[in-house]
């Protein structure tokens, strides 16, 4: 994807099922990708890019305690208003 990237690393405090959600503000159209084992495009195991501008994207995933999971928040577009913007990122 040609949008700006932000990478987050989540280290689970316990083994279980989690939900990662990126919630944009305004017209930003984010994509959310889960990478396992590192931070290269070939390690993408899940992605979500279906909600459209202003819509939240979520991924439900299983993780093992202490094993890092990488997430990339990206966008298909690289220009305003849908290509970048502010957002919140949560893992529950």
C-alpha positions, 0 to 999 in steps of 0.5 A: 500500500502506498500510504504512510506506515506506522508500526506497533509491537504488541507483546502479550501478557498472557496467551489468548485471543485478542482484538486489535482495532484502529479507529480513524478520525475524520476521512482517514481510511486506514488499513490494519495488517498483522505481521508475525516473526518480524516486520517485513511485508512477506510476514503479513498473516492478516489484514483488514481494509474494508470499512472505507474512509472514517471506518474502523478496521479490526483483526482478531488474533491468537497470541502466545505470552511473551511472543511479539506481534507486529501491526502496521497501520497503513492506507491504500491512498497516499494523499489527504484526506483518506491517505493519512490522518489521526487515529486510535489503536487499541488491543483488547 
